[in-house]
Structures are given as C-alpha cells and as structure tokens.
Amino acid sequence: MIYLDHAATAFPRSRAVVAAVEQALVHGGSPGRSGHRLSRWSDEQVWRARERLARLVGAAAPENVTFALNATAALNTIINHFAKIGGVVLISAFEHNSVTRPIHAARARGLQSPRREDLAVASRAVIESVVGITPAIAR
C-alpha cells in the first residue's frame, strides 16, 4: 500500500487542490452511479486518476488502484483482507492506533504472526530498498 494523503494535513492548500475542489463543485456528480453528464464526467476523472496513479506506483493496471474514504478505512480494509486470507502483516512498535487496533482484532480472525524467516526476508528487503544495495549485514 502506498499512502498519499498530503491534502489532509497540508496548509495552506496548494492551488491544484483548490482548483480540483472548485471543479468538483461545478462539474461533479457521483461517479459510476448514473448516466447523466455530470456523473460521466466524474467517472472519467476517477478513471484518469487511477491511470495516473497506476503509472506512478507501477501498478499492473488502473483497476488495481482503489480509493478509500480515509486512511483508517483503507488500513482496516487491507488488514481485514489479510486476516481473511490468513496472511501475515509486519508492523513496527511505532505504529499508530489505526494500525495496531485492527491488527490485534484481526489476530482473532486468522491474521498470522510472522515467522522468524519472514522477518529476516522482510528486514533484508527494507534495507535493500532504503539503502539501494545489499549490505553484508543483511545477508
């Protein structure tokens, strides 16, 4: 998951954010919910955003990009999905409550605690992605 929520906390808002809000107020409709002009315009804007984000993050297709109401809803969706499929989630001791609470609840529904081997692989991957090389200590 890649978290893009700059507009929620940045102040003053950038001109691009103000312009997007103005466009939505003038032209916006509910995307995917109707066939009228404003709804189709909104649907096209959402699709264009998915296409751009898919290119930005290297997603295989725009269909792989989803939007959530907020970060907490997105985190809950992902954590609950991993619990449903019996997945593994690695977190640090510094996570926000919006991460730790659903993870603790999801453990009761099948979310797995990571195995020692998983932690070693994850540690190597993080070090390689941050440093850009494979340090000897991570091998």
C-alpha positions in Angstrom: 0.0 0.0 0.0 1.2 3.5 -0.8 -0.3 6.3 1.3 -0.9 9.5 -0.5 -2.8 11.9 1.9 -0.9 15.2 1.7 -4.0 17.3 1.2 -5.4 16.2 4.6 -2.8 18.0 6.6 -1.0 20.5 4.4 -1.9 24.1 4.9 -2.3 26.4 3.1 -3.8 24.2 0.4 -2.0 24.2 -2.9 -3.6 25.9 -5.9 -4.1 22.4 -7.5 -6.2 21.3 -4.5 -8.3 24.4 -4.6 -8.8 24.1 -8.4 -9.8 20.4 -8.0 -12.4 21.3 -5.3 -13.8 24.1 -7.5 -14.0 21.7 -10.5 -15.8 19.1 -8.4 -18.3 21.6 -7.1 -19.1 22.9 -10.5 -19.0 19.6 -12.5 -19.1 16.8 -10.0 -21.6 14.0 -9.9 -21.5 10.6 -8.3 -19.0 8.5 -10.4 -20.4 5.2 -11.6 -23.9 5.8 -10.2 -25.7 7.3 -13.1 -25.6 8.0 -16.8 -26.1 11.8 -16.8 -23.3 14.2 -18.0 -22.1 15.2 -14.5 -21.8 11.6 -13.3 -20.0 10.5 -16.5 -17.6 13.5 -16.1 -16.9 12.4 -12.5 -16.4 8.8 -13.6 -13.8 9.9 -16.2 -11.9 12.0 -13.6 -11.7 9.0 -11.3 -10.5 6.7 -14.1 -7.9 9.3 -15.2 -6.7 9.5 -11.6 -6.4 5.7 -11.4 -4.5 5.6 -14.7 -2.0 8.2 -13.5 -1.6 6.6 -10.1 -1.1 3.2 -11.7 1.8 4.6 -13.8 3.2 6.5 -10.7 3.4 3.4 -8.5 4.0 0.8 -11.2 0.6 -1.0 -10.8 -0.2 -3.6 -13.4 -3.5 -1.8 -14.3 -5.7 1.1 -13.3 -8.1 -1.5 -11.9 -5.5 -2.3 -9.2 -5.8 1.3 -7.8 -8.5 1.9 -5.2 -9.6 4.9 -3.3 -10.8 4.9 0.3 -12.8 7.4 2.3 -9.7 8.0 4.6 -6.6 6.3 5.8 -8.2 4.5 8.7 -10.8 2.9 6.3 -8.1 1.9 3.9 -6.0 0.3 6.6 -8.9 -1.6 8.0 -9.8 -2.9 4.6 -6.3 -4.2 4.0 -5.8 -5.6 7.4 -9.1 -7.4 7.4 -8.3 -8.8 3.9 -5.1 -10.2 5.2 -6.9 -11.7 8.2 -9.5 -13.3 5.8 -6.9 -15.0 3.7 -4.6 -16.0 6.6 -1.9 -13.5 5.6 1.0 -12.1 7.5 1.4 -8.4 8.4 4.6 -6.9 9.7 4.4 -3.8 11.8 6.8 -1.8 14.0 6.5 -0.8 17.6 5.8 2.8 16.4 2.5 2.2 14.5 -0.5 4.4 15.0 -3.6 3.1 16.7 -5.3 3.0 13.4 -2.9 0.1 12.5 -2.4 -1.7 15.8 -6.1 -1.9 16.9 -7.4 -3.6 13.8 -4.3 -5.9 13.7 -4.9 -7.1 17.3 -8.6 -7.7 16.5 -7.7 -9.4 13.2 -5.5 -11.9 15.0 -8.6 -13.4 16.5 -9.9 -13.9 12.9 -6.9 -15.6 11.4 -4.2 -13.0 10.9 -0.9 -14.8 11.3 2.1 -13.7 13.4 5.2 -13.5 11.2 7.7 -16.4 11.3 11.3 -15.8 12.1 12.2 -16.5 8.4 9.6 -13.9 7.3 11.2 -11.3 9.5 14.6 -12.0 8.0 13.4 -11.7 4.5 11.4 -8.5 5.3 14.4 -6.9 7.0 16.6 -7.6 4.0 14.0 -6.2 1.6 13.6 -3.0 3.7 17.4 -2.4 4.0 17.9 -3.0 0.3 15.1 -0.7 -0.7 16.2 2.1 1.6 20.0 1.8 1.0 19.7 0.6 -2.6 22.3 -2.1 -2.1 22.5 -5.4 -0.3 24.6 -4.8 2.8 26.7 -7.7 4.1 25.0 -7.4 7.5 21.6 -8.2 5.9 22.7 -11.4 4.2 
